[in-house]
Amino acid sequence: NLKVKIKDFEFENPLMNAAGVNCYTIDELEEIRNSKAASFVTKTCTLNTRQGNLEPRYYENELGSINSMGLPNLGIDYYLNYLESLDGTYFLSVTEMNTENIHKILEKINESSFNGLVELNLSCPNIEGKPQIAYDFKTTDKLLADIFKYFKKDLGVKLPPYFDLAHFDIMANILNKYPIRFVNSINSIGNAIIIDENDTVVIKPKNGFGGLGGEYIKPTALANVNAFYRRLNKDIKIIGTGGVNTGRDVYEHILCGAYMVQIGTRLQKEKSKVFERILNELKEIMKEKNYNSLDEFRGKLKTL
Ligand code: DHB
């Protein structure tokens, strides 16, 4: 039994894609829907279609990936219309360039018949001149206060990684004030550089600065999942994202406190058959350890 519950939403297992990967078109989303993944999240979308940044804007190596996509997406109406046609629980990822437009896009969802979970992305690192919202605690607090004056659907937030325990304290105190369903940690580690054998950056936008994913970021992801698990009200569930290549990685995210676990870089490399492989690996670990459900080991990380 690999079932996961977030509020009244039930999922067959903890696996899904991470926003940005294999989720731009309906064809890509259908591919995930027809895989062993229990749900999907759409590419983070905005009010209008966006082309995104110049290419090359994605690069991968043995240890992970770097991207500066620049939020290419087909616009909220495209994803909302598709989601309104589906049964089952799926995640709609949204953001905008300023708080006024974030309210506009959420108003639109509020008035739709969408009945899944909204993932409000507060952590896109790739838009020039637009800081990651969730690194600005005051703006985040005000934004959430304003959202919950009118927003009636189920919403969670996608956060960037934090690197200081004081920042976990501050952010958790803010989030605990609101009826948030989930916190998704982490988005990519923002504004990294990878250099190739010609002494050159590997992506074009922003002089090569981009968001890091994959094996590079697993320790940071696990720390963020566990830090929020220790601090958030128990009715705010954690979604763990970052560095998941194997069943063992999913197991570790759950040990740290994760409910759902998302796969990004590895899904890009291996395509949607990755879900079946990793589920089998997770089942094998649970069998060895005599666990019958995820609840038996979630958050049971041992300390010295
Ligand atoms: C993009 C990257 C992100 O990490 C994110 O959260 C949203 C958008 C992008 O560059 O498209």
Residues whose N, C-alpha, C, O or C-beta is under 5 A from the ligand:
A	BS01	DHB	T44 S68 M69 G70 L71 P72 N121 S123 C124 P125 N126 N187 S188 G211
